[in-house]
Amino acid sequence: MKGKLFASVSLAAVFALGASSVICRPFQQQPDHQQQSQKKSQSVNGTIKAIGSDRRSFTLEVSDGSAKGSSMDFVLDEKSQISGKVVTGTLVAVTYQQSDEGKNVVLTVAAQS
C-alpha cells in the first residue's frame, strides 16, 4: 500500500513539475511593428504617374538605378509618412518595405524640389 501511495505521489509530482515548466515558458510572438522594422527597407526615386482613387496607393515611374523607366506600385498604411505636396507628376523619393503579400508598403514618401 505504501509503495502504491509513494508511486502515485511521485507520478503526481512529475506531472505537476512538467505542467509548471510549460506554464513558465509561454510562447511570445513579436508585435507586428517589431516584425516590420526588422525587414529590409529599400529606396527609389521617380515621378508619381497615378494616385489611387482611395488616395492610399500610387504608381511611380522609376528614374534611377537598373529599374529606370519601369513602373512600381506602392500602398500606404497607417505608419506611412508623407513630406511635401505629392500629386501626379511630382518627383519623389520613396522608402518602402515589401509586405508578406508582396506589396510595396511606403515608409516615407518625400517630394523633391
N, C-alpha and C positions, 0 to 999 in steps of 0.2 A: 504494500500500500504506500509506504514512504517512497519507494522507487518510482511509482506512477506519479505521485504528487510532485516529486522532485523533477521528473521529466516534463510534466505539464507546466510547472513554473519556469523551467529553463526554456521550453519552447515558447512560452508567452513572452519571456524576456527577449528572445531573439526577434520575434515579430515586432515587439514594441521598439526595439533599437533600430530595426530595419525601417519601420514606418517613420521614426523620428528623423532618420538620415534623409529620407525622401522629402519630408516636410521642411527640413532645414535648408535644402538646396533647391529653391524654386527656379523655374525657368525665367530668365529675364530677357525680354525682347527689347531691342533698341528702338527708341522712338523714331518716327518717320523722319523728323528733321535731322537726326544724327545720321541715319542711313543716307539721306540725300546729300548731306555735307561731305560724306566720305567718297562720293562718286567724283570722278574727274570732270572738272569743268573745262569747256572749250570756248574759244573766242573766234568771231568772224566779223568782218566789215562788209557793208554793202548798202544798197538802196532799197527802201521799202517799196515793193511793187503793188501790194494789195493788203488791205486790212479787212479781217473777217467782219461780217455784219454784227456779230456778238461782241466785237471790239476786244476779244480775248485771244486772237490769233492774227498772224500776218505772214506774208510771203516776202522773202528777201532775195534780191539778185546779188549774188556774192561778187565783190570787187577785188578780192585778194586771194593769194595762195593758189594751190593746184585746182581749186574748185571755181576759179574765176569764171564768171559768165553763167554759172549754174544757179538754179533757184533752190532755196531751202524754206521749209515751213516751220513755224515756231508757234508755241502756245504759251499763254501767260497763266500763272496761278496766283494764289493769294500772297506769295512771297516775292513775286517779280517786282523789280523796281524800274521805273521809267524816269529818265532825266531829259529835260528839254521838250520841245514841241516835236512830236513824232507823228507825221502824216505821210500819205502816199508821196513818194518822190524824195523823202528825207534820207540823207546819208547817215547811217547809224553804225555804232559798234555794239555788238551783241555778245554777251557772255551767257552760256547755256550749259545744261546737262541733259543727257539723254535719259528718259524715263525707262522703267522696266518694260513699258509697252512700245518703246522705240520712238516716242515723241521727243522733239527738241523743246525742253522746258526752259524758258527765259529766266535767268537770274537777274541780269541787268540789260537794259537797252538804253543807249545814250545817243542823242542827236549830236552829230559832228558839224562843226562850222566850216 
